[in-house]
Amino acid sequence: MATQWKDSFSLHHETIDAQHKELFRLANFVENIDARTITKIELSHLFNEFFTYMRNHFAEEEAYMASIE
Ligand SMILES: [Fe+2]
């Protein structure tokens, strides 16, 4: 079941909200993968993109939280 972004999730921070929306998009893309047709290379690239994006997002989000204490 796909999870959809809701305005109630907003932190009222343009960059962080945009990153969260992108994470929802990536998560929904992964959820909708057809295991019968995706190749191992495609899956590897997809998860690499997903985890790289998450790592960068968490670093930015933690820096933001530290900045507002
Ligand atoms: Fe986050």
N, CA, C, O and the ligand as a Tripos MOL2 file, in Angstrom:
@<TRIPOS>MOLECULE
protein
  277   275    70     0     0
PROTEIN
NO_CHARGES

@<TRIPOS>ATOM
      1 N           0.8350   -1.1760    0.0000 N.3       1 MET1
      2 CA          0.0000    0.0000    0.0000 C.3       1 MET1
      3 C           0.8810    1.2400    0.0000 C.2       1 MET1
      4 O           1.7130    1.4230    0.8880 O.2       1 MET1
      5 N           0.6920    2.0720   -0.9850 N.am      2 ALA2
      6 CA          1.5130    3.2700   -1.1060 C.3       2 ALA2
      7 C           1.1770    4.2600    0.0080 C.2       2 ALA2
      8 O           0.0260    4.4140    0.4180 O.2       2 ALA2
      9 N           2.2090    4.9060    0.4660 N.am      3 THR3
     10 CA          2.0440    5.9470    1.4670 C.3       3 THR3
     11 C           2.1350    7.2850    0.7580 C.2       3 THR3
     12 O           3.0730    7.5450    0.0050 O.2       3 THR3
     13 N           1.1620    8.1160    1.0070 N.am      4 GLN4
     14 CA          1.1180    9.4090    0.3340 C.3       4 GLN4
     15 C           1.5240   10.5250    1.2830 C.2       4 GLN4
     16 O           1.2370   10.4910    2.4790 O.2       4 GLN4
     17 N           2.1970   11.5110    0.7130 N.am      5 TRP5
     18 CA          2.5460   12.7220    1.4580 C.3       5 TRP5
     19 C           1.2680   13.4460    1.8570 C.2       5 TRP5
     20 O           0.3220   13.5430    1.0750 O.2       5 TRP5
     21 N           1.2560   13.9470    3.0740 N.am      6 LYS6
     22 CA          0.1290   14.7550    3.5430 C.3       6 LYS6
     23 C           0.6730   16.0970    4.0140 C.2       6 LYS6
     24 O           1.7790   16.1730    4.5490 O.2       6 LYS6
     25 N          -0.1010   17.1450    3.8150 N.am      7 ASP7
     26 CA          0.3310   18.4660    4.2620 C.3       7 ASP7
     27 C           0.5910   18.4880    5.7660 C.2       7 ASP7
     28 O           1.3900   19.2890    6.2510 O.2       7 ASP7
     29 N          -0.0870   17.6070    6.5010 N.am      8 SER8
     30 CA          0.1190   17.5780    7.9520 C.3       8 SER8
     31 C           1.5300   17.1040    8.3170 C.2       8 SER8
     32 O           1.9620   17.2640    9.4590 O.2       8 SER8
     33 N           2.2530   16.5170    7.3460 N.am      9 PHE9
     34 CA          3.6370   16.0900    7.5900 C.3       9 PHE9
     35 C           4.6180   17.2550    7.4840 C.2       9 PHE9
     36 O           5.7830   17.1340    7.8640 O.2       9 PHE9
     37 N           4.1440   18.3660    6.9710 N.am     10 SER10
     38 CA          5.0340   19.4920    6.6960 C.3      10 SER10
     39 C           5.7010   20.0170    7.9610 C.2      10 SER10
     40 O           5.0770   20.1500    9.0140 O.2      10 SER10
     41 N           6.9930   20.3100    7.8180 N.am     11 LEU11
     42 CA          7.7390   20.9600    8.8950 C.3      11 LEU11
     43 C           7.8190   22.4550    8.6380 C.2      11 LEU11
     44 O           8.4510   23.1930    9.3940 O.2      11 LEU11
     45 N           7.1680   22.8990    7.5550 N.am     12 HIS12
     46 CA          7.1920   24.3050    7.1440 C.3      12 HIS12
     47 C           8.6250   24.7600    6.8960 C.2      12 HIS12
     48 O           9.0180   25.8830    7.2130 O.2      12 HIS12
     49 N           9.3790   23.8440    6.3220 N.am     13 HIS13
     50 CA         10.7600   24.1100    5.9060 C.3      13 HIS13
     51 C          10.8460   23.6140    4.4670 C.2      13 HIS13
     52 O          10.7790   22.4110    4.2140 O.2      13 HIS13
     53 N          10.9930   24.5360    3.5330 N.am     14 GLU14
     54 CA         10.8800   24.1960    2.1120 C.3      14 GLU14
     55 C          11.8060   23.0530    1.6960 C.2      14 GLU14
     56 O          11.3840   22.1250    1.0070 O.2      14 GLU14
     57 N          13.0590   23.1230    2.1150 N.am     15 THR15
     58 CA         14.0280   22.1130    1.6910 C.3      15 THR15
     59 C          13.7340   20.7530    2.3170 C.2      15 THR15
     60 O          13.7250   19.7360    1.6230 O.2      15 THR15
     61 N          13.4970   20.7330    3.6130 N.am     16 ILE16
     62 CA         13.2260   19.4580    4.2920 C.3      16 ILE16
     63 C          11.9210   18.8470    3.7820 C.2      16 ILE16
     64 O          11.8500   17.6370    3.5640 O.2      16 ILE16
     65 N          10.9020   19.6590    3.5930 N.am     17 ASP17
     66 CA          9.6410   19.1340    3.0520 C.3      17 ASP17
     67 C           9.8540   18.5360    1.6600 C.2      17 ASP17
     68 O           9.3200   17.4710    1.3510 O.2      17 ASP17
     69 N          10.6230   19.2140    0.8350 N.am     18 ALA18
     70 CA         10.8810   18.7010   -0.5190 C.3      18 ALA18
     71 C          11.6370   17.3740   -0.4440 C.2      18 ALA18
     72 O          11.3680   16.4580   -1.2210 O.2      18 ALA18
     73 N          12.5730   17.2760    0.4820 N.am     19 GLN19
     74 CA         13.3200   16.0220    0.6370 C.3      19 GLN19
     75 C          12.4060   14.9090    1.1330 C.2      19 GLN19
     76 O          12.5110   13.7730    0.6700 O.2      19 GLN19
     77 N          11.5230   15.2140    2.0560 N.am     20 HIS20
     78 CA         10.5860   14.1910    2.5340 C.3      20 HIS20
     79 C           9.6720   13.7290    1.4040 C.2      20 HIS20
     80 O           9.3890   12.5370    1.2830 O.2      20 HIS20
     81 N           9.2140   14.6540    0.5850 N.am     21 LYS21
     82 CA          8.3630   14.2750   -0.5580 C.3      21 LYS21
     83 C           9.1230   13.3560   -1.5010 C.2      21 LYS21
     84 O           8.5630   12.3910   -2.0200 O.2      21 LYS21
     85 N          10.4060   13.6570   -1.7220 N.am     22 GLU22
     86 CA         11.2160   12.8040   -2.5940 C.3      22 GLU22
     87 C          11.3840   11.4170   -1.9730 C.2      22 GLU22
     88 O          11.3720   10.4150   -2.6880 O.2      22 GLU22
     89 N          11.5410   11.3510   -0.6490 N.am     23 LEU23
     90 CA         11.6510   10.0440    0.0100 C.3      23 LEU23
     91 C          10.3610    9.2380   -0.1420 C.2      23 LEU23
     92 O          10.4030    8.0220   -0.3290 O.2      23 LEU23
     93 N           9.2290    9.9100   -0.0610 N.am     24 PHE24
     94 CA          7.9590    9.2170   -0.3040 C.3      24 PHE24
     95 C           7.9200    8.6860   -1.7320 C.2      24 PHE24
     96 O           7.5010    7.5540   -1.9750 O.2      24 PHE24
     97 N           8.3650    9.5210   -2.6770 N.am     25 ARG25
     98 CA          8.3580    9.0800   -4.0810 C.3      25 ARG25
     99 C           9.2410    7.8460   -4.2500 C.2      25 ARG25
    100 O           8.8330    6.8710   -4.8810 O.2      25 ARG25
    101 N          10.4390    7.8860   -3.6930 N.am     26 LEU26
    102 CA         11.3540    6.7540   -3.8070 C.3      26 LEU26
    103 C          10.7810    5.5090   -3.1310 C.2      26 LEU26
    104 O          10.8560    4.4110   -3.6830 O.2      26 LEU26
    105 N          10.2080    5.6780   -1.9350 N.am     27 ALA27
    106 CA          9.6420    4.5350   -1.2100 C.3      27 ALA27
    107 C           8.4930    3.9140   -1.9950 C.2      27 ALA27
    108 O           8.3720    2.6910   -2.0690 O.2      27 ALA27
    109 N           7.6560    4.7560   -2.5760 N.am     28 ASN28
    110 CA          6.5400    4.2310   -3.3540 C.3      28 ASN28
    111 C           7.0300    3.5460   -4.6300 C.2      28 ASN28
    112 O           6.4600    2.5480   -5.0710 O.2      28 ASN28
    113 N           8.0990    4.1010   -5.2170 N.am     29 PHE29
    114 CA          8.6690    3.4590   -6.3980 C.3      29 PHE29
    115 C           9.1780    2.0650   -6.0430 C.2      29 PHE29
    116 O           8.9230    1.1000   -6.7640 O.2      29 PHE29
    117 N           9.8980    1.9680   -4.9310 N.am     30 VAL30
    118 CA         10.4240    0.6720   -4.4940 C.3      30 VAL30
    119 C           9.2750   -0.2910   -4.2140 C.2      30 VAL30
    120 O           9.3320   -1.4630   -4.5860 O.2      30 VAL30
    121 N           8.2350    0.2100   -3.5590 N.am     31 GLU31
    122 CA          7.1010   -0.6470   -3.2150 C.3      31 GLU31
    123 C           6.4210   -1.2070   -4.4550 C.2      31 GLU31
    124 O           5.8570   -2.3010   -4.4220 O.2      31 GLU31
    125 N           6.4760   -0.4580   -5.5430 N.am     32 ASN32
    126 CA          5.7810   -0.8770   -6.7650 C.3      32 ASN32
    127 C           6.6770   -1.6150   -7.7550 C.2      32 ASN32
    128 O           6.2850   -1.8360   -8.9010 O.2      32 ASN32
    129 N           7.8540   -1.9890   -7.3270 N.am     33 ILE33
    130 CA          8.7460   -2.7370   -8.2140 C.3      33 ILE33
    131 C           8.1060   -4.0760   -8.5690 C.2      33 ILE33
    132 O           7.5190   -4.7570   -7.7280 O.2      33 ILE33
    133 N           8.2390   -4.4160   -9.8170 N.am     34 ASP34
    134 CA          7.7790   -5.7330  -10.2600 C.3      34 ASP34
    135 C           8.9800   -6.6850  -10.1840 C.2      34 ASP34
    136 O           9.8790   -6.6400  -11.0240 O.2      34 ASP34
    137 N           8.9740   -7.5310   -9.1780 N.am     35 ALA35
    138 CA         10.1180   -8.4150   -8.9400 C.3      35 ALA35
    139 C          10.3580   -9.3770  -10.1000 C.2      35 ALA35
    140 O          11.4360   -9.9590  -10.2270 O.2      35 ALA35
    141 N           9.3370   -9.5340  -10.9440 N.am     36 ARG36
    142 CA          9.4950  -10.4680  -12.0730 C.3      36 ARG36
    143 C          10.2740   -9.8530  -13.2170 C.2      36 ARG36
    144 O          10.8140  -10.5710  -14.0590 O.2      36 ARG36
    145 N          10.3390   -8.5160  -13.2570 N.am     37 THR37
    146 CA         10.9520   -7.8840  -14.4280 C.3      37 THR37
    147 C          12.1880   -7.0400  -14.1180 C.2      37 THR37
    148 O          12.9780   -6.7570  -15.0180 O.2      37 THR37
    149 N          12.3670   -6.6360  -12.8670 N.am     38 ILE38
    150 CA         13.5120   -5.7780  -12.5670 C.3      38 ILE38
    151 C          14.7890   -6.6210  -12.5360 C.2      38 ILE38
    152 O          14.7800   -7.7610  -12.0710 O.2      38 ILE38
    153 N          15.8770   -6.0490  -13.0320 N.am     39 THR39
    154 CA         17.1480   -6.7780  -13.0290 C.3      39 THR39
    155 C          17.9040   -6.4770  -11.7350 C.2      39 THR39
    156 O          17.5910   -5.5230  -11.0220 O.2      39 THR39
    157 N          18.8870   -7.2960  -11.4530 N.am     40 LYS40
    158 CA         19.6930   -7.0760  -10.2490 C.3      40 LYS40
    159 C          20.4360   -5.7510  -10.3440 C.2      40 LYS40
    160 O          20.5880   -5.0510   -9.3430 O.2      40 LYS40
    161 N          20.8960   -5.4070  -11.5270 N.am     41 ILE41
    162 CA         21.6160   -4.1320  -11.7200 C.3      41 ILE41
    163 C          20.6740   -2.9670  -11.4610 C.2      41 ILE41
    164 O          21.0430   -2.0180  -10.7700 O.2      41 ILE41
    165 N          19.4630   -3.0230  -12.0060 N.am     42 GLU42
    166 CA         18.4900   -1.9500  -11.7860 C.3      42 GLU42
    167 C          18.1670   -1.8240  -10.3000 C.2      42 GLU42
    168 O          18.0950   -0.7200   -9.7600 O.2      42 GLU42
    169 N          17.9730   -2.9650   -9.6500 N.am     43 LEU43
    170 CA         17.6590   -2.9550   -8.2270 C.3      43 LEU43
    171 C          18.8190   -2.3770   -7.4190 C.2      43 LEU43
    172 O          18.6070   -1.6130   -6.4770 O.2      43 LEU43
    173 N          20.0250   -2.7400   -7.7840 N.am     44 SER44
    174 CA         21.2030   -2.2170   -7.0990 C.3      44 SER44
    175 C          21.2830   -0.7020   -7.2450 C.2      44 SER44
    176 O          21.5380   -0.0010   -6.2660 O.2      44 SER44
    177 N          21.0690   -0.1920   -8.4470 N.am     45 HIS45
    178 CA         21.1100    1.2530   -8.6810 C.3      45 HIS45
    179 C          20.0080    1.9600   -7.9050 C.2      45 HIS45
    180 O          20.2290    3.0310   -7.3400 O.2      45 HIS45
    181 N          18.8290    1.3630   -7.8780 N.am     46 LEU46
    182 CA         17.6990    1.9660   -7.1860 C.3      46 LEU46
    183 C          17.9680    2.0690   -5.6840 C.2      46 LEU46
    184 O          17.7620    3.1230   -5.0840 O.2      46 LEU46
    185 N          18.4230    0.9810   -5.0870 N.am     47 PHE47
    186 CA         18.6920    1.0220   -3.6510 C.3      47 PHE47
    187 C          19.8760    1.9310   -3.3320 C.2      47 PHE47
    188 O          19.8980    2.5850   -2.2900 O.2      47 PHE47
    189 N          20.8410    1.9710   -4.2140 N.am     48 ASN48
    190 CA         21.9600    2.8850   -4.0150 C.3      48 ASN48
    191 C          21.4650    4.3270   -4.0150 C.2      48 ASN48
    192 O          21.8740    5.1240   -3.1700 O.2      48 ASN48
    193 N          20.5930    4.6650   -4.9510 N.am     49 GLU49
    194 CA         20.0140    6.0090   -5.0120 C.3      49 GLU49
    195 C          19.2210    6.3020   -3.7380 C.2      49 GLU49
    196 O          19.3400    7.3770   -3.1510 O.2      49 GLU49
    197 N          18.4170    5.3340   -3.3260 N.am     50 PHE50
    198 CA         17.5570    5.4990   -2.1670 C.3      50 PHE50
    199 C          18.3840    5.7350   -0.9020 C.2      50 PHE50
    200 O          18.1190    6.6770   -0.1560 O.2      50 PHE50
    201 N          19.3640    4.9010   -0.6630 N.am     51 PHE51
    202 CA         20.1510    5.0190    0.5710 C.3      51 PHE51
    203 C          21.0570    6.2490    0.5460 C.2      51 PHE51
    204 O          21.2780    6.8770    1.5810 O.2      51 PHE51
    205 N          21.5790    6.5940   -0.6250 N.am     52 THR52
    206 CA         22.3730    7.8220   -0.7320 C.3      52 THR52
    207 C          21.5070    9.0310   -0.4130 C.2      52 THR52
    208 O          21.9260    9.9360    0.3080 O.2      52 THR52
    209 N          20.2850    9.0350   -0.9620 N.am     53 TYR53
    210 CA         19.3770   10.1570   -0.7000 C.3      53 TYR53
    211 C          19.0350   10.2370    0.7900 C.2      53 TYR53
    212 O          19.0240   11.3220    1.3700 O.2      53 TYR53
    213 N          18.7580    9.0930    1.4030 N.am     54 MET54
    214 CA         18.4300    9.0800    2.8380 C.3      54 MET54
    215 C          19.6040    9.5710    3.6700 C.2      54 MET54
    216 O          19.4220   10.3620    4.5950 O.2      54 MET54
    217 N          20.8010    9.1120    3.3510 N.am     55 ARG55
    218 CA         21.9790    9.5230    4.1220 C.3      55 ARG55
    219 C          22.1590   11.0380    4.0330 C.2      55 ARG55
    220 O          22.4010   11.6950    5.0460 O.2      55 ARG55
    221 N          22.0440   11.5880    2.8370 N.am     56 ASN56
    222 CA         22.2020   13.0360    2.6640 C.3      56 ASN56
    223 C          21.0780   13.7890    3.3790 C.2      56 ASN56
    224 O          21.3130   14.8120    4.0220 O.2      56 ASN56
    225 N          19.8640   13.2710    3.2560 N.am     57 HIS57
    226 CA         18.7320   13.9220    3.9160 C.3      57 HIS57
    227 C          18.9170   13.9420    5.4240 C.2      57 HIS57
    228 O          18.7280   14.9830    6.0550 O.2      57 HIS57
    229 N          19.2850   12.8090    6.0130 N.am     58 PHE58
    230 CA         19.4360   12.7570    7.4640 C.3      58 PHE58
    231 C          20.5230   13.7280    7.9260 C.2      58 PHE58
    232 O          20.3740   14.3660    8.9680 O.2      58 PHE58
    233 N          21.6020   13.8450    7.1750 N.am     59 ALA59
    234 CA         22.6680   14.7840    7.5360 C.3      59 ALA59
    235 C          22.1400   16.2190    7.5130 C.2      59 ALA59
    236 O          22.4130   17.0000    8.4250 O.2      59 ALA59
    237 N          21.3860   16.5600    6.4690 N.am     60 GLU60
    238 CA         20.8350   17.9220    6.3760 C.3      60 GLU60
    239 C          19.8060   18.1740    7.4660 C.2      60 GLU60
    240 O          19.7650   19.2520    8.0590 O.2      60 GLU60
    241 N          18.9680   17.1590    7.7270 N.am     61 GLU61
    242 CA         17.9250   17.3260    8.7250 C.3      61 GLU61
    243 C          18.5220   17.4760   10.1270 C.2      61 GLU61
    244 O          18.0630   18.2950   10.9230 O.2      61 GLU61
    245 N          19.5430   16.6820   10.4130 N.am     62 GLU62
    246 CA         20.1880   16.7980   11.7210 C.3      62 GLU62
    247 C          20.8630   18.1600   11.8790 C.2      62 GLU62
    248 O          20.8270   18.7460   12.9610 O.2      62 GLU62
    249 N          21.4730   18.6630   10.8150 N.am     63 ALA63
    250 CA         22.1100   19.9850   10.8650 C.3      63 ALA63
    251 C          21.0320   21.0610   11.1110 C.2      63 ALA63
    252 O          21.2370   22.0000   11.8810 O.2      63 ALA63
    253 N          19.8960   20.9000   10.4430 N.am     64 TYR64
    254 CA         18.8030   21.8540   10.6430 C.3      64 TYR64
    255 C          18.3190   21.8100   12.0950 C.2      64 TYR64
    256 O          18.1340   22.8550   12.7180 O.2      64 TYR64
    257 N          18.1140   20.5980   12.6350 N.am     65 MET65
    258 CA         17.6350   20.4760   14.0090 C.3      65 MET65
    259 C          18.6550   21.0630   14.9940 C.2      65 MET65
    260 O          18.2800   21.7080   15.9740 O.2      65 MET65
    261 N          19.9280   20.8370   14.7300 N.am     66 ALA66
    262 CA         20.9650   21.4140   15.6030 C.3      66 ALA66
    263 C          20.9190   22.9370   15.5380 C.2      66 ALA66
    264 O          21.1340   23.6210   16.5390 O.2      66 ALA66
    265 N          20.6320   23.4630   14.3250 N.am     67 SER67
    266 CA         20.6220   24.9310   14.1770 C.3      67 SER67
    267 C          19.4820   25.5870   14.9470 C.2      67 SER67
    268 O          19.5800   26.7450   15.3520 O.2      67 SER67
    269 N          18.4020   24.8370   15.1440 N.am     68 ILE68
    270 CA         17.2670   25.4040   15.8830 C.3      68 ILE68
    271 C          17.2060   24.8830   17.3140 C.2      68 ILE68
    272 O          16.2790   25.1680   18.0720 O.2      68 ILE68
    273 N          18.2390   24.1020   17.6500 N.am     69 GLU69
    274 CA         18.3820   23.5310   19.0030 C.3      69 GLU69
    275 C          17.1420   22.7450   19.4430 C.2      69 GLU69
    276 O          17.1120   22.2080   20.5500 O.2      69 GLU69
    277 FE         13.4490   13.4720    7.6990 Fe       70 LIG70
@<TRIPOS>BOND
     1     1     2 1
     2     2     3 1
     3     3     4 2
     4     3     5 am
     5     5     6 1
     6     6     7 1
     7     7     8 2
     8     7     9 am
     9     9    10 1
    10    10    11 1
    11    11    12 2
    12    11    13 am
    13    13    14 1
    14    14    15 1
    15    15    16 2
    16    15    17 am
    17    17    18 1
    18    18    19 1
    19    19    20 2
    20    19    21 am
    21    21    22 1
    22    22    23 1
    23    23    24 2
    24    23    25 am
    25    25    26 1
    26    26    27 1
    27    27    28 2
    28    27    29 am
    29    29    30 1
    30    30    31 1
    31    31    32 2
    32    31    33 am
    33    33    34 1
    34    34    35 1
    35    35    36 2
    36    35    37 am
    37    37    38 1
    38    38    39 1
    39    39    40 2
    40    39    41 am
    41    41    42 1
    42    42    43 1
    43    43    44 2
    44    43    45 am
    45    45    46 1
    46    46    47 1
    47    47    48 2
    48    47    49 am
    49    49    50 1
    50    50    51 1
    51    51    52 2
    52    51    53 am
    53    53    54 1
    54    54    55 1
    55    55    56 2
    56    55    57 am
    57    57    58 1
    58    58    59 1
    59    59    60 2
    60    59    61 am
    61    61    62 1
    62    62    63 1
    63    63    64 2
    64    63    65 am
    65    65    66 1
    66    66    67 1
    67    67    68 2
    68    67    69 am
    69    69    70 1
    70    70    71 1
    71    71    72 2
    72    71    73 am
    73    73    74 1
    74    74    75 1
    75    75    76 2
    76    75    77 am
    77    77    78 1
    78    78    79 1
    79    79    80 2
    80    79    81 am
    81    81    82 1
    82    82    83 1
    83    83    84 2
    84    83    85 am
    85    85    86 1
    86    86    87 1
    87    87    88 2
    88    87    89 am
    89    89    90 1
    90    90    91 1
    91    91    92 2
    92    91    93 am
    93    93    94 1
    94    94    95 1
    95    95    96 2
    96    95    97 am
    97    97    98 1
    98    98    99 1
    99    99   100 2
   100    99   101 am
   101   101   102 1
   102   102   103 1
   103   103   104 2
   104   103   105 am
   105   105   106 1
   106   106   107 1
   107   107   108 2
   108   107   109 am
   109   109   110 1
   110   110   111 1
   111   111   112 2
   112   111   113 am
   113   113   114 1
   114   114   115 1
   115   115   116 2
   116   115   117 am
   117   117   118 1
   118   118   119 1
   119   119   120 2
   120   119   121 am
   121   121   122 1
   122   122   123 1
   123   123   124 2
   124   123   125 am
   125   125   126 1
   126   126   127 1
   127   127   128 2
   128   127   129 am
   129   129   130 1
   130   130   131 1
   131   131   132 2
   132   131   133 am
   133   133   134 1
   134   134   135 1
   135   135   136 2
   136   135   137 am
   137   137   138 1
   138   138   139 1
   139   139   140 2
   140   139   141 am
   141   141   142 1
   142   142   143 1
   143   143   144 2
   144   143   145 am
   145   145   146 1
   146   146   147 1
   147   147   148 2
   148   147   149 am
   149   149   150 1
   150   150   151 1
   151   151   152 2
   152   151   153 am
   153   153   154 1
   154   154   155 1
   155   155   156 2
   156   155   157 am
   157   157   158 1
   158   158   159 1
   159   159   160 2
   160   159   161 am
   161   161   162 1
   162   162   163 1
   163   163   164 2
   164   163   165 am
   165   165   166 1
   166   166   167 1
   167   167   168 2
   168   167   169 am
   169   169   170 1
   170   170   171 1
   171   171   172 2
   172   171   173 am
   173   173   174 1
   174   174   175 1
   175   175   176 2
   176   175   177 am
   177   177   178 1
   178   178   179 1
   179   179   180 2
   180   179   181 am
   181   181   182 1
   182   182   183 1
   183   183   184 2
   184   183   185 am
   185   185   186 1
   186   186   187 1
   187   187   188 2
   188   187   189 am
   189   189   190 1
   190   190   191 1
   191   191   192 2
   192   191   193 am
   193   193   194 1
   194   194   195 1
   195   195   196 2
   196   195   197 am
   197   197   198 1
   198   198   199 1
   199   199   200 2
   200   199   201 am
   201   201   202 1
   202   202   203 1
   203   203   204 2
   204   203   205 am
   205   205   206 1
   206   206   207 1
   207   207   208 2
   208   207   209 am
   209   209   210 1
   210   210   211 1
   211   211   212 2
   212   211   213 am
   213   213   214 1
   214   214   215 1
   215   215   216 2
   216   215   217 am
   217   217   218 1
   218   218   219 1
   219   219   220 2
   220   219   221 am
   221   221   222 1
   222   222   223 1
   223   223   224 2
   224   223   225 am
   225   225   226 1
   226   226   227 1
   227   227   228 2
   228   227   229 am
   229   229   230 1
   230   230   231 1
   231   231   232 2
   232   231   233 am
   233   233   234 1
   234   234   235 1
   235   235   236 2
   236   235   237 am
   237   237   238 1
   238   238   239 1
   239   239   240 2
   240   239   241 am
   241   241   242 1
   242   242   243 1
   243   243   244 2
   244   243   245 am
   245   245   246 1
   246   246   247 1
   247   247   248 2
   248   247   249 am
   249   249   250 1
   250   250   251 1
   251   251   252 2
   252   251   253 am
   253   253   254 1
   254   254   255 1
   255   255   256 2
   256   255   257 am
   257   257   258 1
   258   258   259 1
   259   259   260 2
   260   259   261 am
   261   261   262 1
   262   262   263 1
   263   263   264 2
   264   263   265 am
   265   265   266 1
   266   266   267 1
   267   267   268 2
   268   267   269 am
   269   269   270 1
   270   270   271 1
   271   271   272 2
   272   271   273 am
   273   273   274 1
   274   274   275 1
   275   275   276 2
@<TRIPOS>SUBSTRUCTURE
     1 MET1         2 RESIDUE 1 A MET
     2 ALA2         6 RESIDUE 1 A ALA
     3 THR3        10 RESIDUE 1 A THR
     4 GLN4        14 RESIDUE 1 A GLN
     5 TRP5        18 RESIDUE 1 A TRP
     6 LYS6        22 RESIDUE 1 A LYS
     7 ASP7        26 RESIDUE 1 A ASP
     8 SER8        30 RESIDUE 1 A SER
     9 PHE9        34 RESIDUE 1 A PHE
    10 SER10       38 RESIDUE 1 A SER
    11 LEU11       42 RESIDUE 1 A LEU
    12 HIS12       46 RESIDUE 1 A HIS
    13 HIS13       50 RESIDUE 1 A HIS
    14 GLU14       54 RESIDUE 1 A GLU
    15 THR15       58 RESIDUE 1 A THR
    16 ILE16       62 RESIDUE 1 A ILE
    17 ASP17       66 RESIDUE 1 A ASP
    18 ALA18       70 RESIDUE 1 A ALA
    19 GLN19       74 RESIDUE 1 A GLN
    20 HIS20       78 RESIDUE 1 A HIS
    21 LYS21       82 RESIDUE 1 A LYS
    22 GLU22       86 RESIDUE 1 A GLU
    23 LEU23       90 RESIDUE 1 A LEU
    24 PHE24       94 RESIDUE 1 A PHE
    25 ARG25       98 RESIDUE 1 A ARG
    26 LEU26      102 RESIDUE 1 A LEU
    27 ALA27      106 RESIDUE 1 A ALA
    28 ASN28      110 RESIDUE 1 A ASN
    29 PHE29      114 RESIDUE 1 A PHE
    30 VAL30      118 RESIDUE 1 A VAL
    31 GLU31      122 RESIDUE 1 A GLU
    32 ASN32      126 RESIDUE 1 A ASN
    33 ILE33      130 RESIDUE 1 A ILE
    34 ASP34      134 RESIDUE 1 A ASP
    35 ALA35      138 RESIDUE 1 A ALA
    36 ARG36      142 RESIDUE 1 A ARG
    37 THR37      146 RESIDUE 1 A THR
    38 ILE38      150 RESIDUE 1 A ILE
    39 THR39      154 RESIDUE 1 A THR
    40 LYS40      158 RESIDUE 1 A LYS
    41 ILE41      162 RESIDUE 1 A ILE
    42 GLU42      166 RESIDUE 1 A GLU
    43 LEU43      170 RESIDUE 1 A LEU
    44 SER44      174 RESIDUE 1 A SER
    45 HIS45      178 RESIDUE 1 A HIS
    46 LEU46      182 RESIDUE 1 A LEU
    47 PHE47      186 RESIDUE 1 A PHE
    48 ASN48      190 RESIDUE 1 A ASN
    49 GLU49      194 RESIDUE 1 A GLU
    50 PHE50      198 RESIDUE 1 A PHE
    51 PHE51      202 RESIDUE 1 A PHE
    52 THR52      206 RESIDUE 1 A THR
    53 TYR53      210 RESIDUE 1 A TYR
    54 MET54      214 RESIDUE 1 A MET
    55 ARG55      218 RESIDUE 1 A ARG
    56 ASN56      222 RESIDUE 1 A ASN
    57 HIS57      226 RESIDUE 1 A HIS
    58 PHE58      230 RESIDUE 1 A PHE
    59 ALA59      234 RESIDUE 1 A ALA
    60 GLU60      238 RESIDUE 1 A GLU
    61 GLU61      242 RESIDUE 1 A GLU
    62 GLU62      246 RESIDUE 1 A GLU
    63 ALA63      250 RESIDUE 1 A ALA
    64 TYR64      254 RESIDUE 1 A TYR
    65 MET65      258 RESIDUE 1 A MET
    66 ALA66      262 RESIDUE 1 A ALA
    67 SER67      266 RESIDUE 1 A SER
    68 ILE68      270 RESIDUE 1 A ILE
    69 GLU69      274 RESIDUE 1 A GLU
    70 LIG70      277 GROUP 0 **** ****
